[in-house]
Amino acid sequence: MLNTLRERVALRSDYEAVFKSPAGQKVLRHMSRKFNLSNPTFTHGDTHMTAFREGQRSVVLTILKFINKDSAELLEQTKDIIEDE
């Protein structure tokens, strides 16, 4: 169990090193827009597409969980960038 705990701590540190860097933040904002973090994933009449989109969204949510980042904060940053474009 101790090895598993050490591995999780090391993995969290790796996630933070990647996604808290300036380039990682840029990628994370892109993923948030691309993979429906703030948009509905439901696709009327297509349960497979709904599941696919929800799977994409869950990847972004998992990254946010690992780096302890508030999704509302990320969405606000994404909104600001879109308005600037």
N, C-alpha and C positions, 0 to 999 in steps of 0.2 A: 504494500500500500504506500509506503514511503517513496518508493521509486515513482509510482504513479503520480503522487502529489508533486514531487520534484519535476517530473515531466510536464505536468500542467503549468507549474510556475514558469518553467523555461519556455513553454509554448506561448504563454501569455506575454512574456517578455519579447519573444520573437514577433508576435503580432503587433505589439506596441512599437517596436523598432521599425517595422515596415510601414504601418498605417498611421503613425503619428508624425512621420517625417513629412516635409512639404510635398514631396512627390506622392507619398502614400495618401495624404489628405486629398490631393487632386484626383487620384484614382478612386478613392472612396466616394467622393462627390459624384464622379462620373457613374460609378456603379449604382449609386442611390437613384440617380435619374433614370438610368437605363433599365434597372431591374425593379421598378415599381415600388420603391420604398414608400412613397406618399400617394400612390395611385391605387385604385381598386384592382385586384387581381382577377376578379370574377369576369368570365367571358360567357355571356348568355348562350346557352345551347351547346357549349363545348367544355365538358368537365375536364378533358385532358389538357386543354390550353389553360384552364383555371389552375389546375394542379401544377403545370409547368411554370406558370408565372409565379405562383406562390413559392415554389421551390427556389426560383431565382431570388425572390425577395428574402427568403429565409437565409440565404448566404450572406447578404448584407447585414441582416439582423445579428447573425452569429459573429461576424467581424466586430460589429459595434459592441456586442456583449463582451467579447474578449478584451477590447481596449477600453472598456468602461466609458464609452462615449454616449452622450445623450442623443437619441435619434432626432429629437426636436431641434437641437442645436445644429445638427448636420443639415436638416431640411431648411433651416433658416439661411445657412451659408449657401446652399444650393439655389435657393430662391433669389438671393442677392446676385449670384453669378448670372443666372438666367436673365434677370432684369438688366444687367450690364451689357449683355450680348446684343 
